[in-house]
Amino acid sequence: RIGSASSLSSATINTRLQELVRLFKERTEKVKEKLIDSDVTSDDESPVASPAAAAAPAPGGELEGDKPLGDDHYCEMLCCTFKRRPWLQHLKSYQFPSSIDPLTNLMYVLWLFFVVMAWNWNCWLIPVRWAFPYQTPANIHYWLLVDYLCDLIYLLDILIFQTRLQFVQGGDIITDKKAMKENYLRSQRFKMDVLCLLPLDFFYFKVGVNPLLRFPRCLKYMAFFEFNNRLEAILTKAYIYRVIRTTAYLLYSLHVNSCLYYWASAYEGLGSTTWVYDGEGNSYIRCYYWAVKTLITIGGLPDPKTLFEIVFQLLNYFTGVFAFSVMIGQMRDVVGAATAGQTYYRSCMDSTIKYMNFYRIPRAVQNRVKTWYEYTWHSQGMLDESELLVQLPDKMRLDIAIDVNYNIVSKVALFQGCDRQMIFDMLKRLRSVVYLPNDFVCKKGEIGREMYIIQAGQVQVLGGPDGKSVLVTLKAGSVFGEISLLAAGGGNRRTANVVAHGFANLFILEKKDLNEILVHYPESQKLLRKKAKKMLRSNNKPKDEKGGPGDALVIPPKAETPKLFRAALAATGRMGGKGPLGRLRWRLKELQELQA
């Protein structure tokens, strides 16, 4: 009994030790995979809380289970279910950032929008309130309320936002509070911000509420130009905003001219001559109409009578010609920049058509070339993506290539287990190509020098006796032709025809590019060549050698003749071939010929 018990315990210990060894091996393999490819995530489950920890009392003395169900539970861990904080409590717990990145912070762009709105209020309405009789003692408190609200926005911009802006010094991004404040106090922007907040409003007590005393508020133009730069950087179609802004420049120049015309008419006396405003109708609309006719030099205006009117009209004409020519030139530049890509596309297409007509290319080929130009332009907005990325630094090109292509390339069986940096270098060599419907991507028998990755569309693999039967249809994300990159000695010939089914966008990796990359990664080169040989052997293997369950043979193959029996038959043949062994040898030879 004692012996059986000891043998049972030793067997149990043995089993447990084997289980531990197996677990350690699995753990070691997972760590190796994670070291080779950092994208591999751990399969370990999240640790489960022990019952003792679950039953531990809360700091207040109550158990967690004793809390009422309606209490809110907030937890930042992904393993827990948590409720969203109420917006009021979230607002109370919000902390203003100690430093602001002016290039990427959207909150700062939103704040600049409010600053620019306050600046526009002063720029547009100070001339109106000065020239036209729209500011009266009855509504003066409304005007002053909005004025001082704009002053408050200016003041908050100086005290809170501008002193927290990060800046670059010696290649480093400075986020220190004291350094950021000193940088702002030394800047030209701080001087202009202080100048635009000069308290000239105290003169209201002596001369009355004169809007011209608020003219320094218009000096905060730096915020306007900064807002334009930041907004154009985040807009997908910035040229639309540029057109709107240029139009606003023209409207503002007409606005100021209409205010000056009403002031001149009031100075001369409303209706005193045929040239001045007669005081009828809406004063602002009538004066704005006169300003449009003057600045655009339409003509048909009454002749000035007095010297003051003549000088004013001459200055108006000179200013109008200059301002209108500047606006037209700026609008041309904005529209030209917006349509630069379209202009380049049209010039390339016209040059190609001219070339094909000169060499009398068949009309069918010309139509396919035109179709390629039109589809390529409308699908990706450019003819060659590499021209767009060539100006970027190497690191940024790599970041864009990883976001676009890494998920596809990392799934290619040939590149599994290779160096990640080698794959990154390979992503930068991918080239985008567009194929038209029924275009041959590759033909059977040709030398394979590229690997293809389907970005969009579908391709069909053709085969069969006539070479037109669709064997398989490959969709977006599929890869083909990867074996040809490493095969040698005739193994890099295409084994089937591949045709584009509809329009297809493909990424191409050429063999010479891969060879240039593999020079720097010898371990990955050995692994790739080993995988390529294995894949080639599996592709070239005859179907009857696979022994699949569906391969039923009508006549099963004959078993191989034993070596000793073959030696006896050979000796019989040398002795003359008589006797039973001779006849058996002759019969075996006949069966071999029949089988052949």
Disulfide bonds with the S-S distance in Angstrom:
none
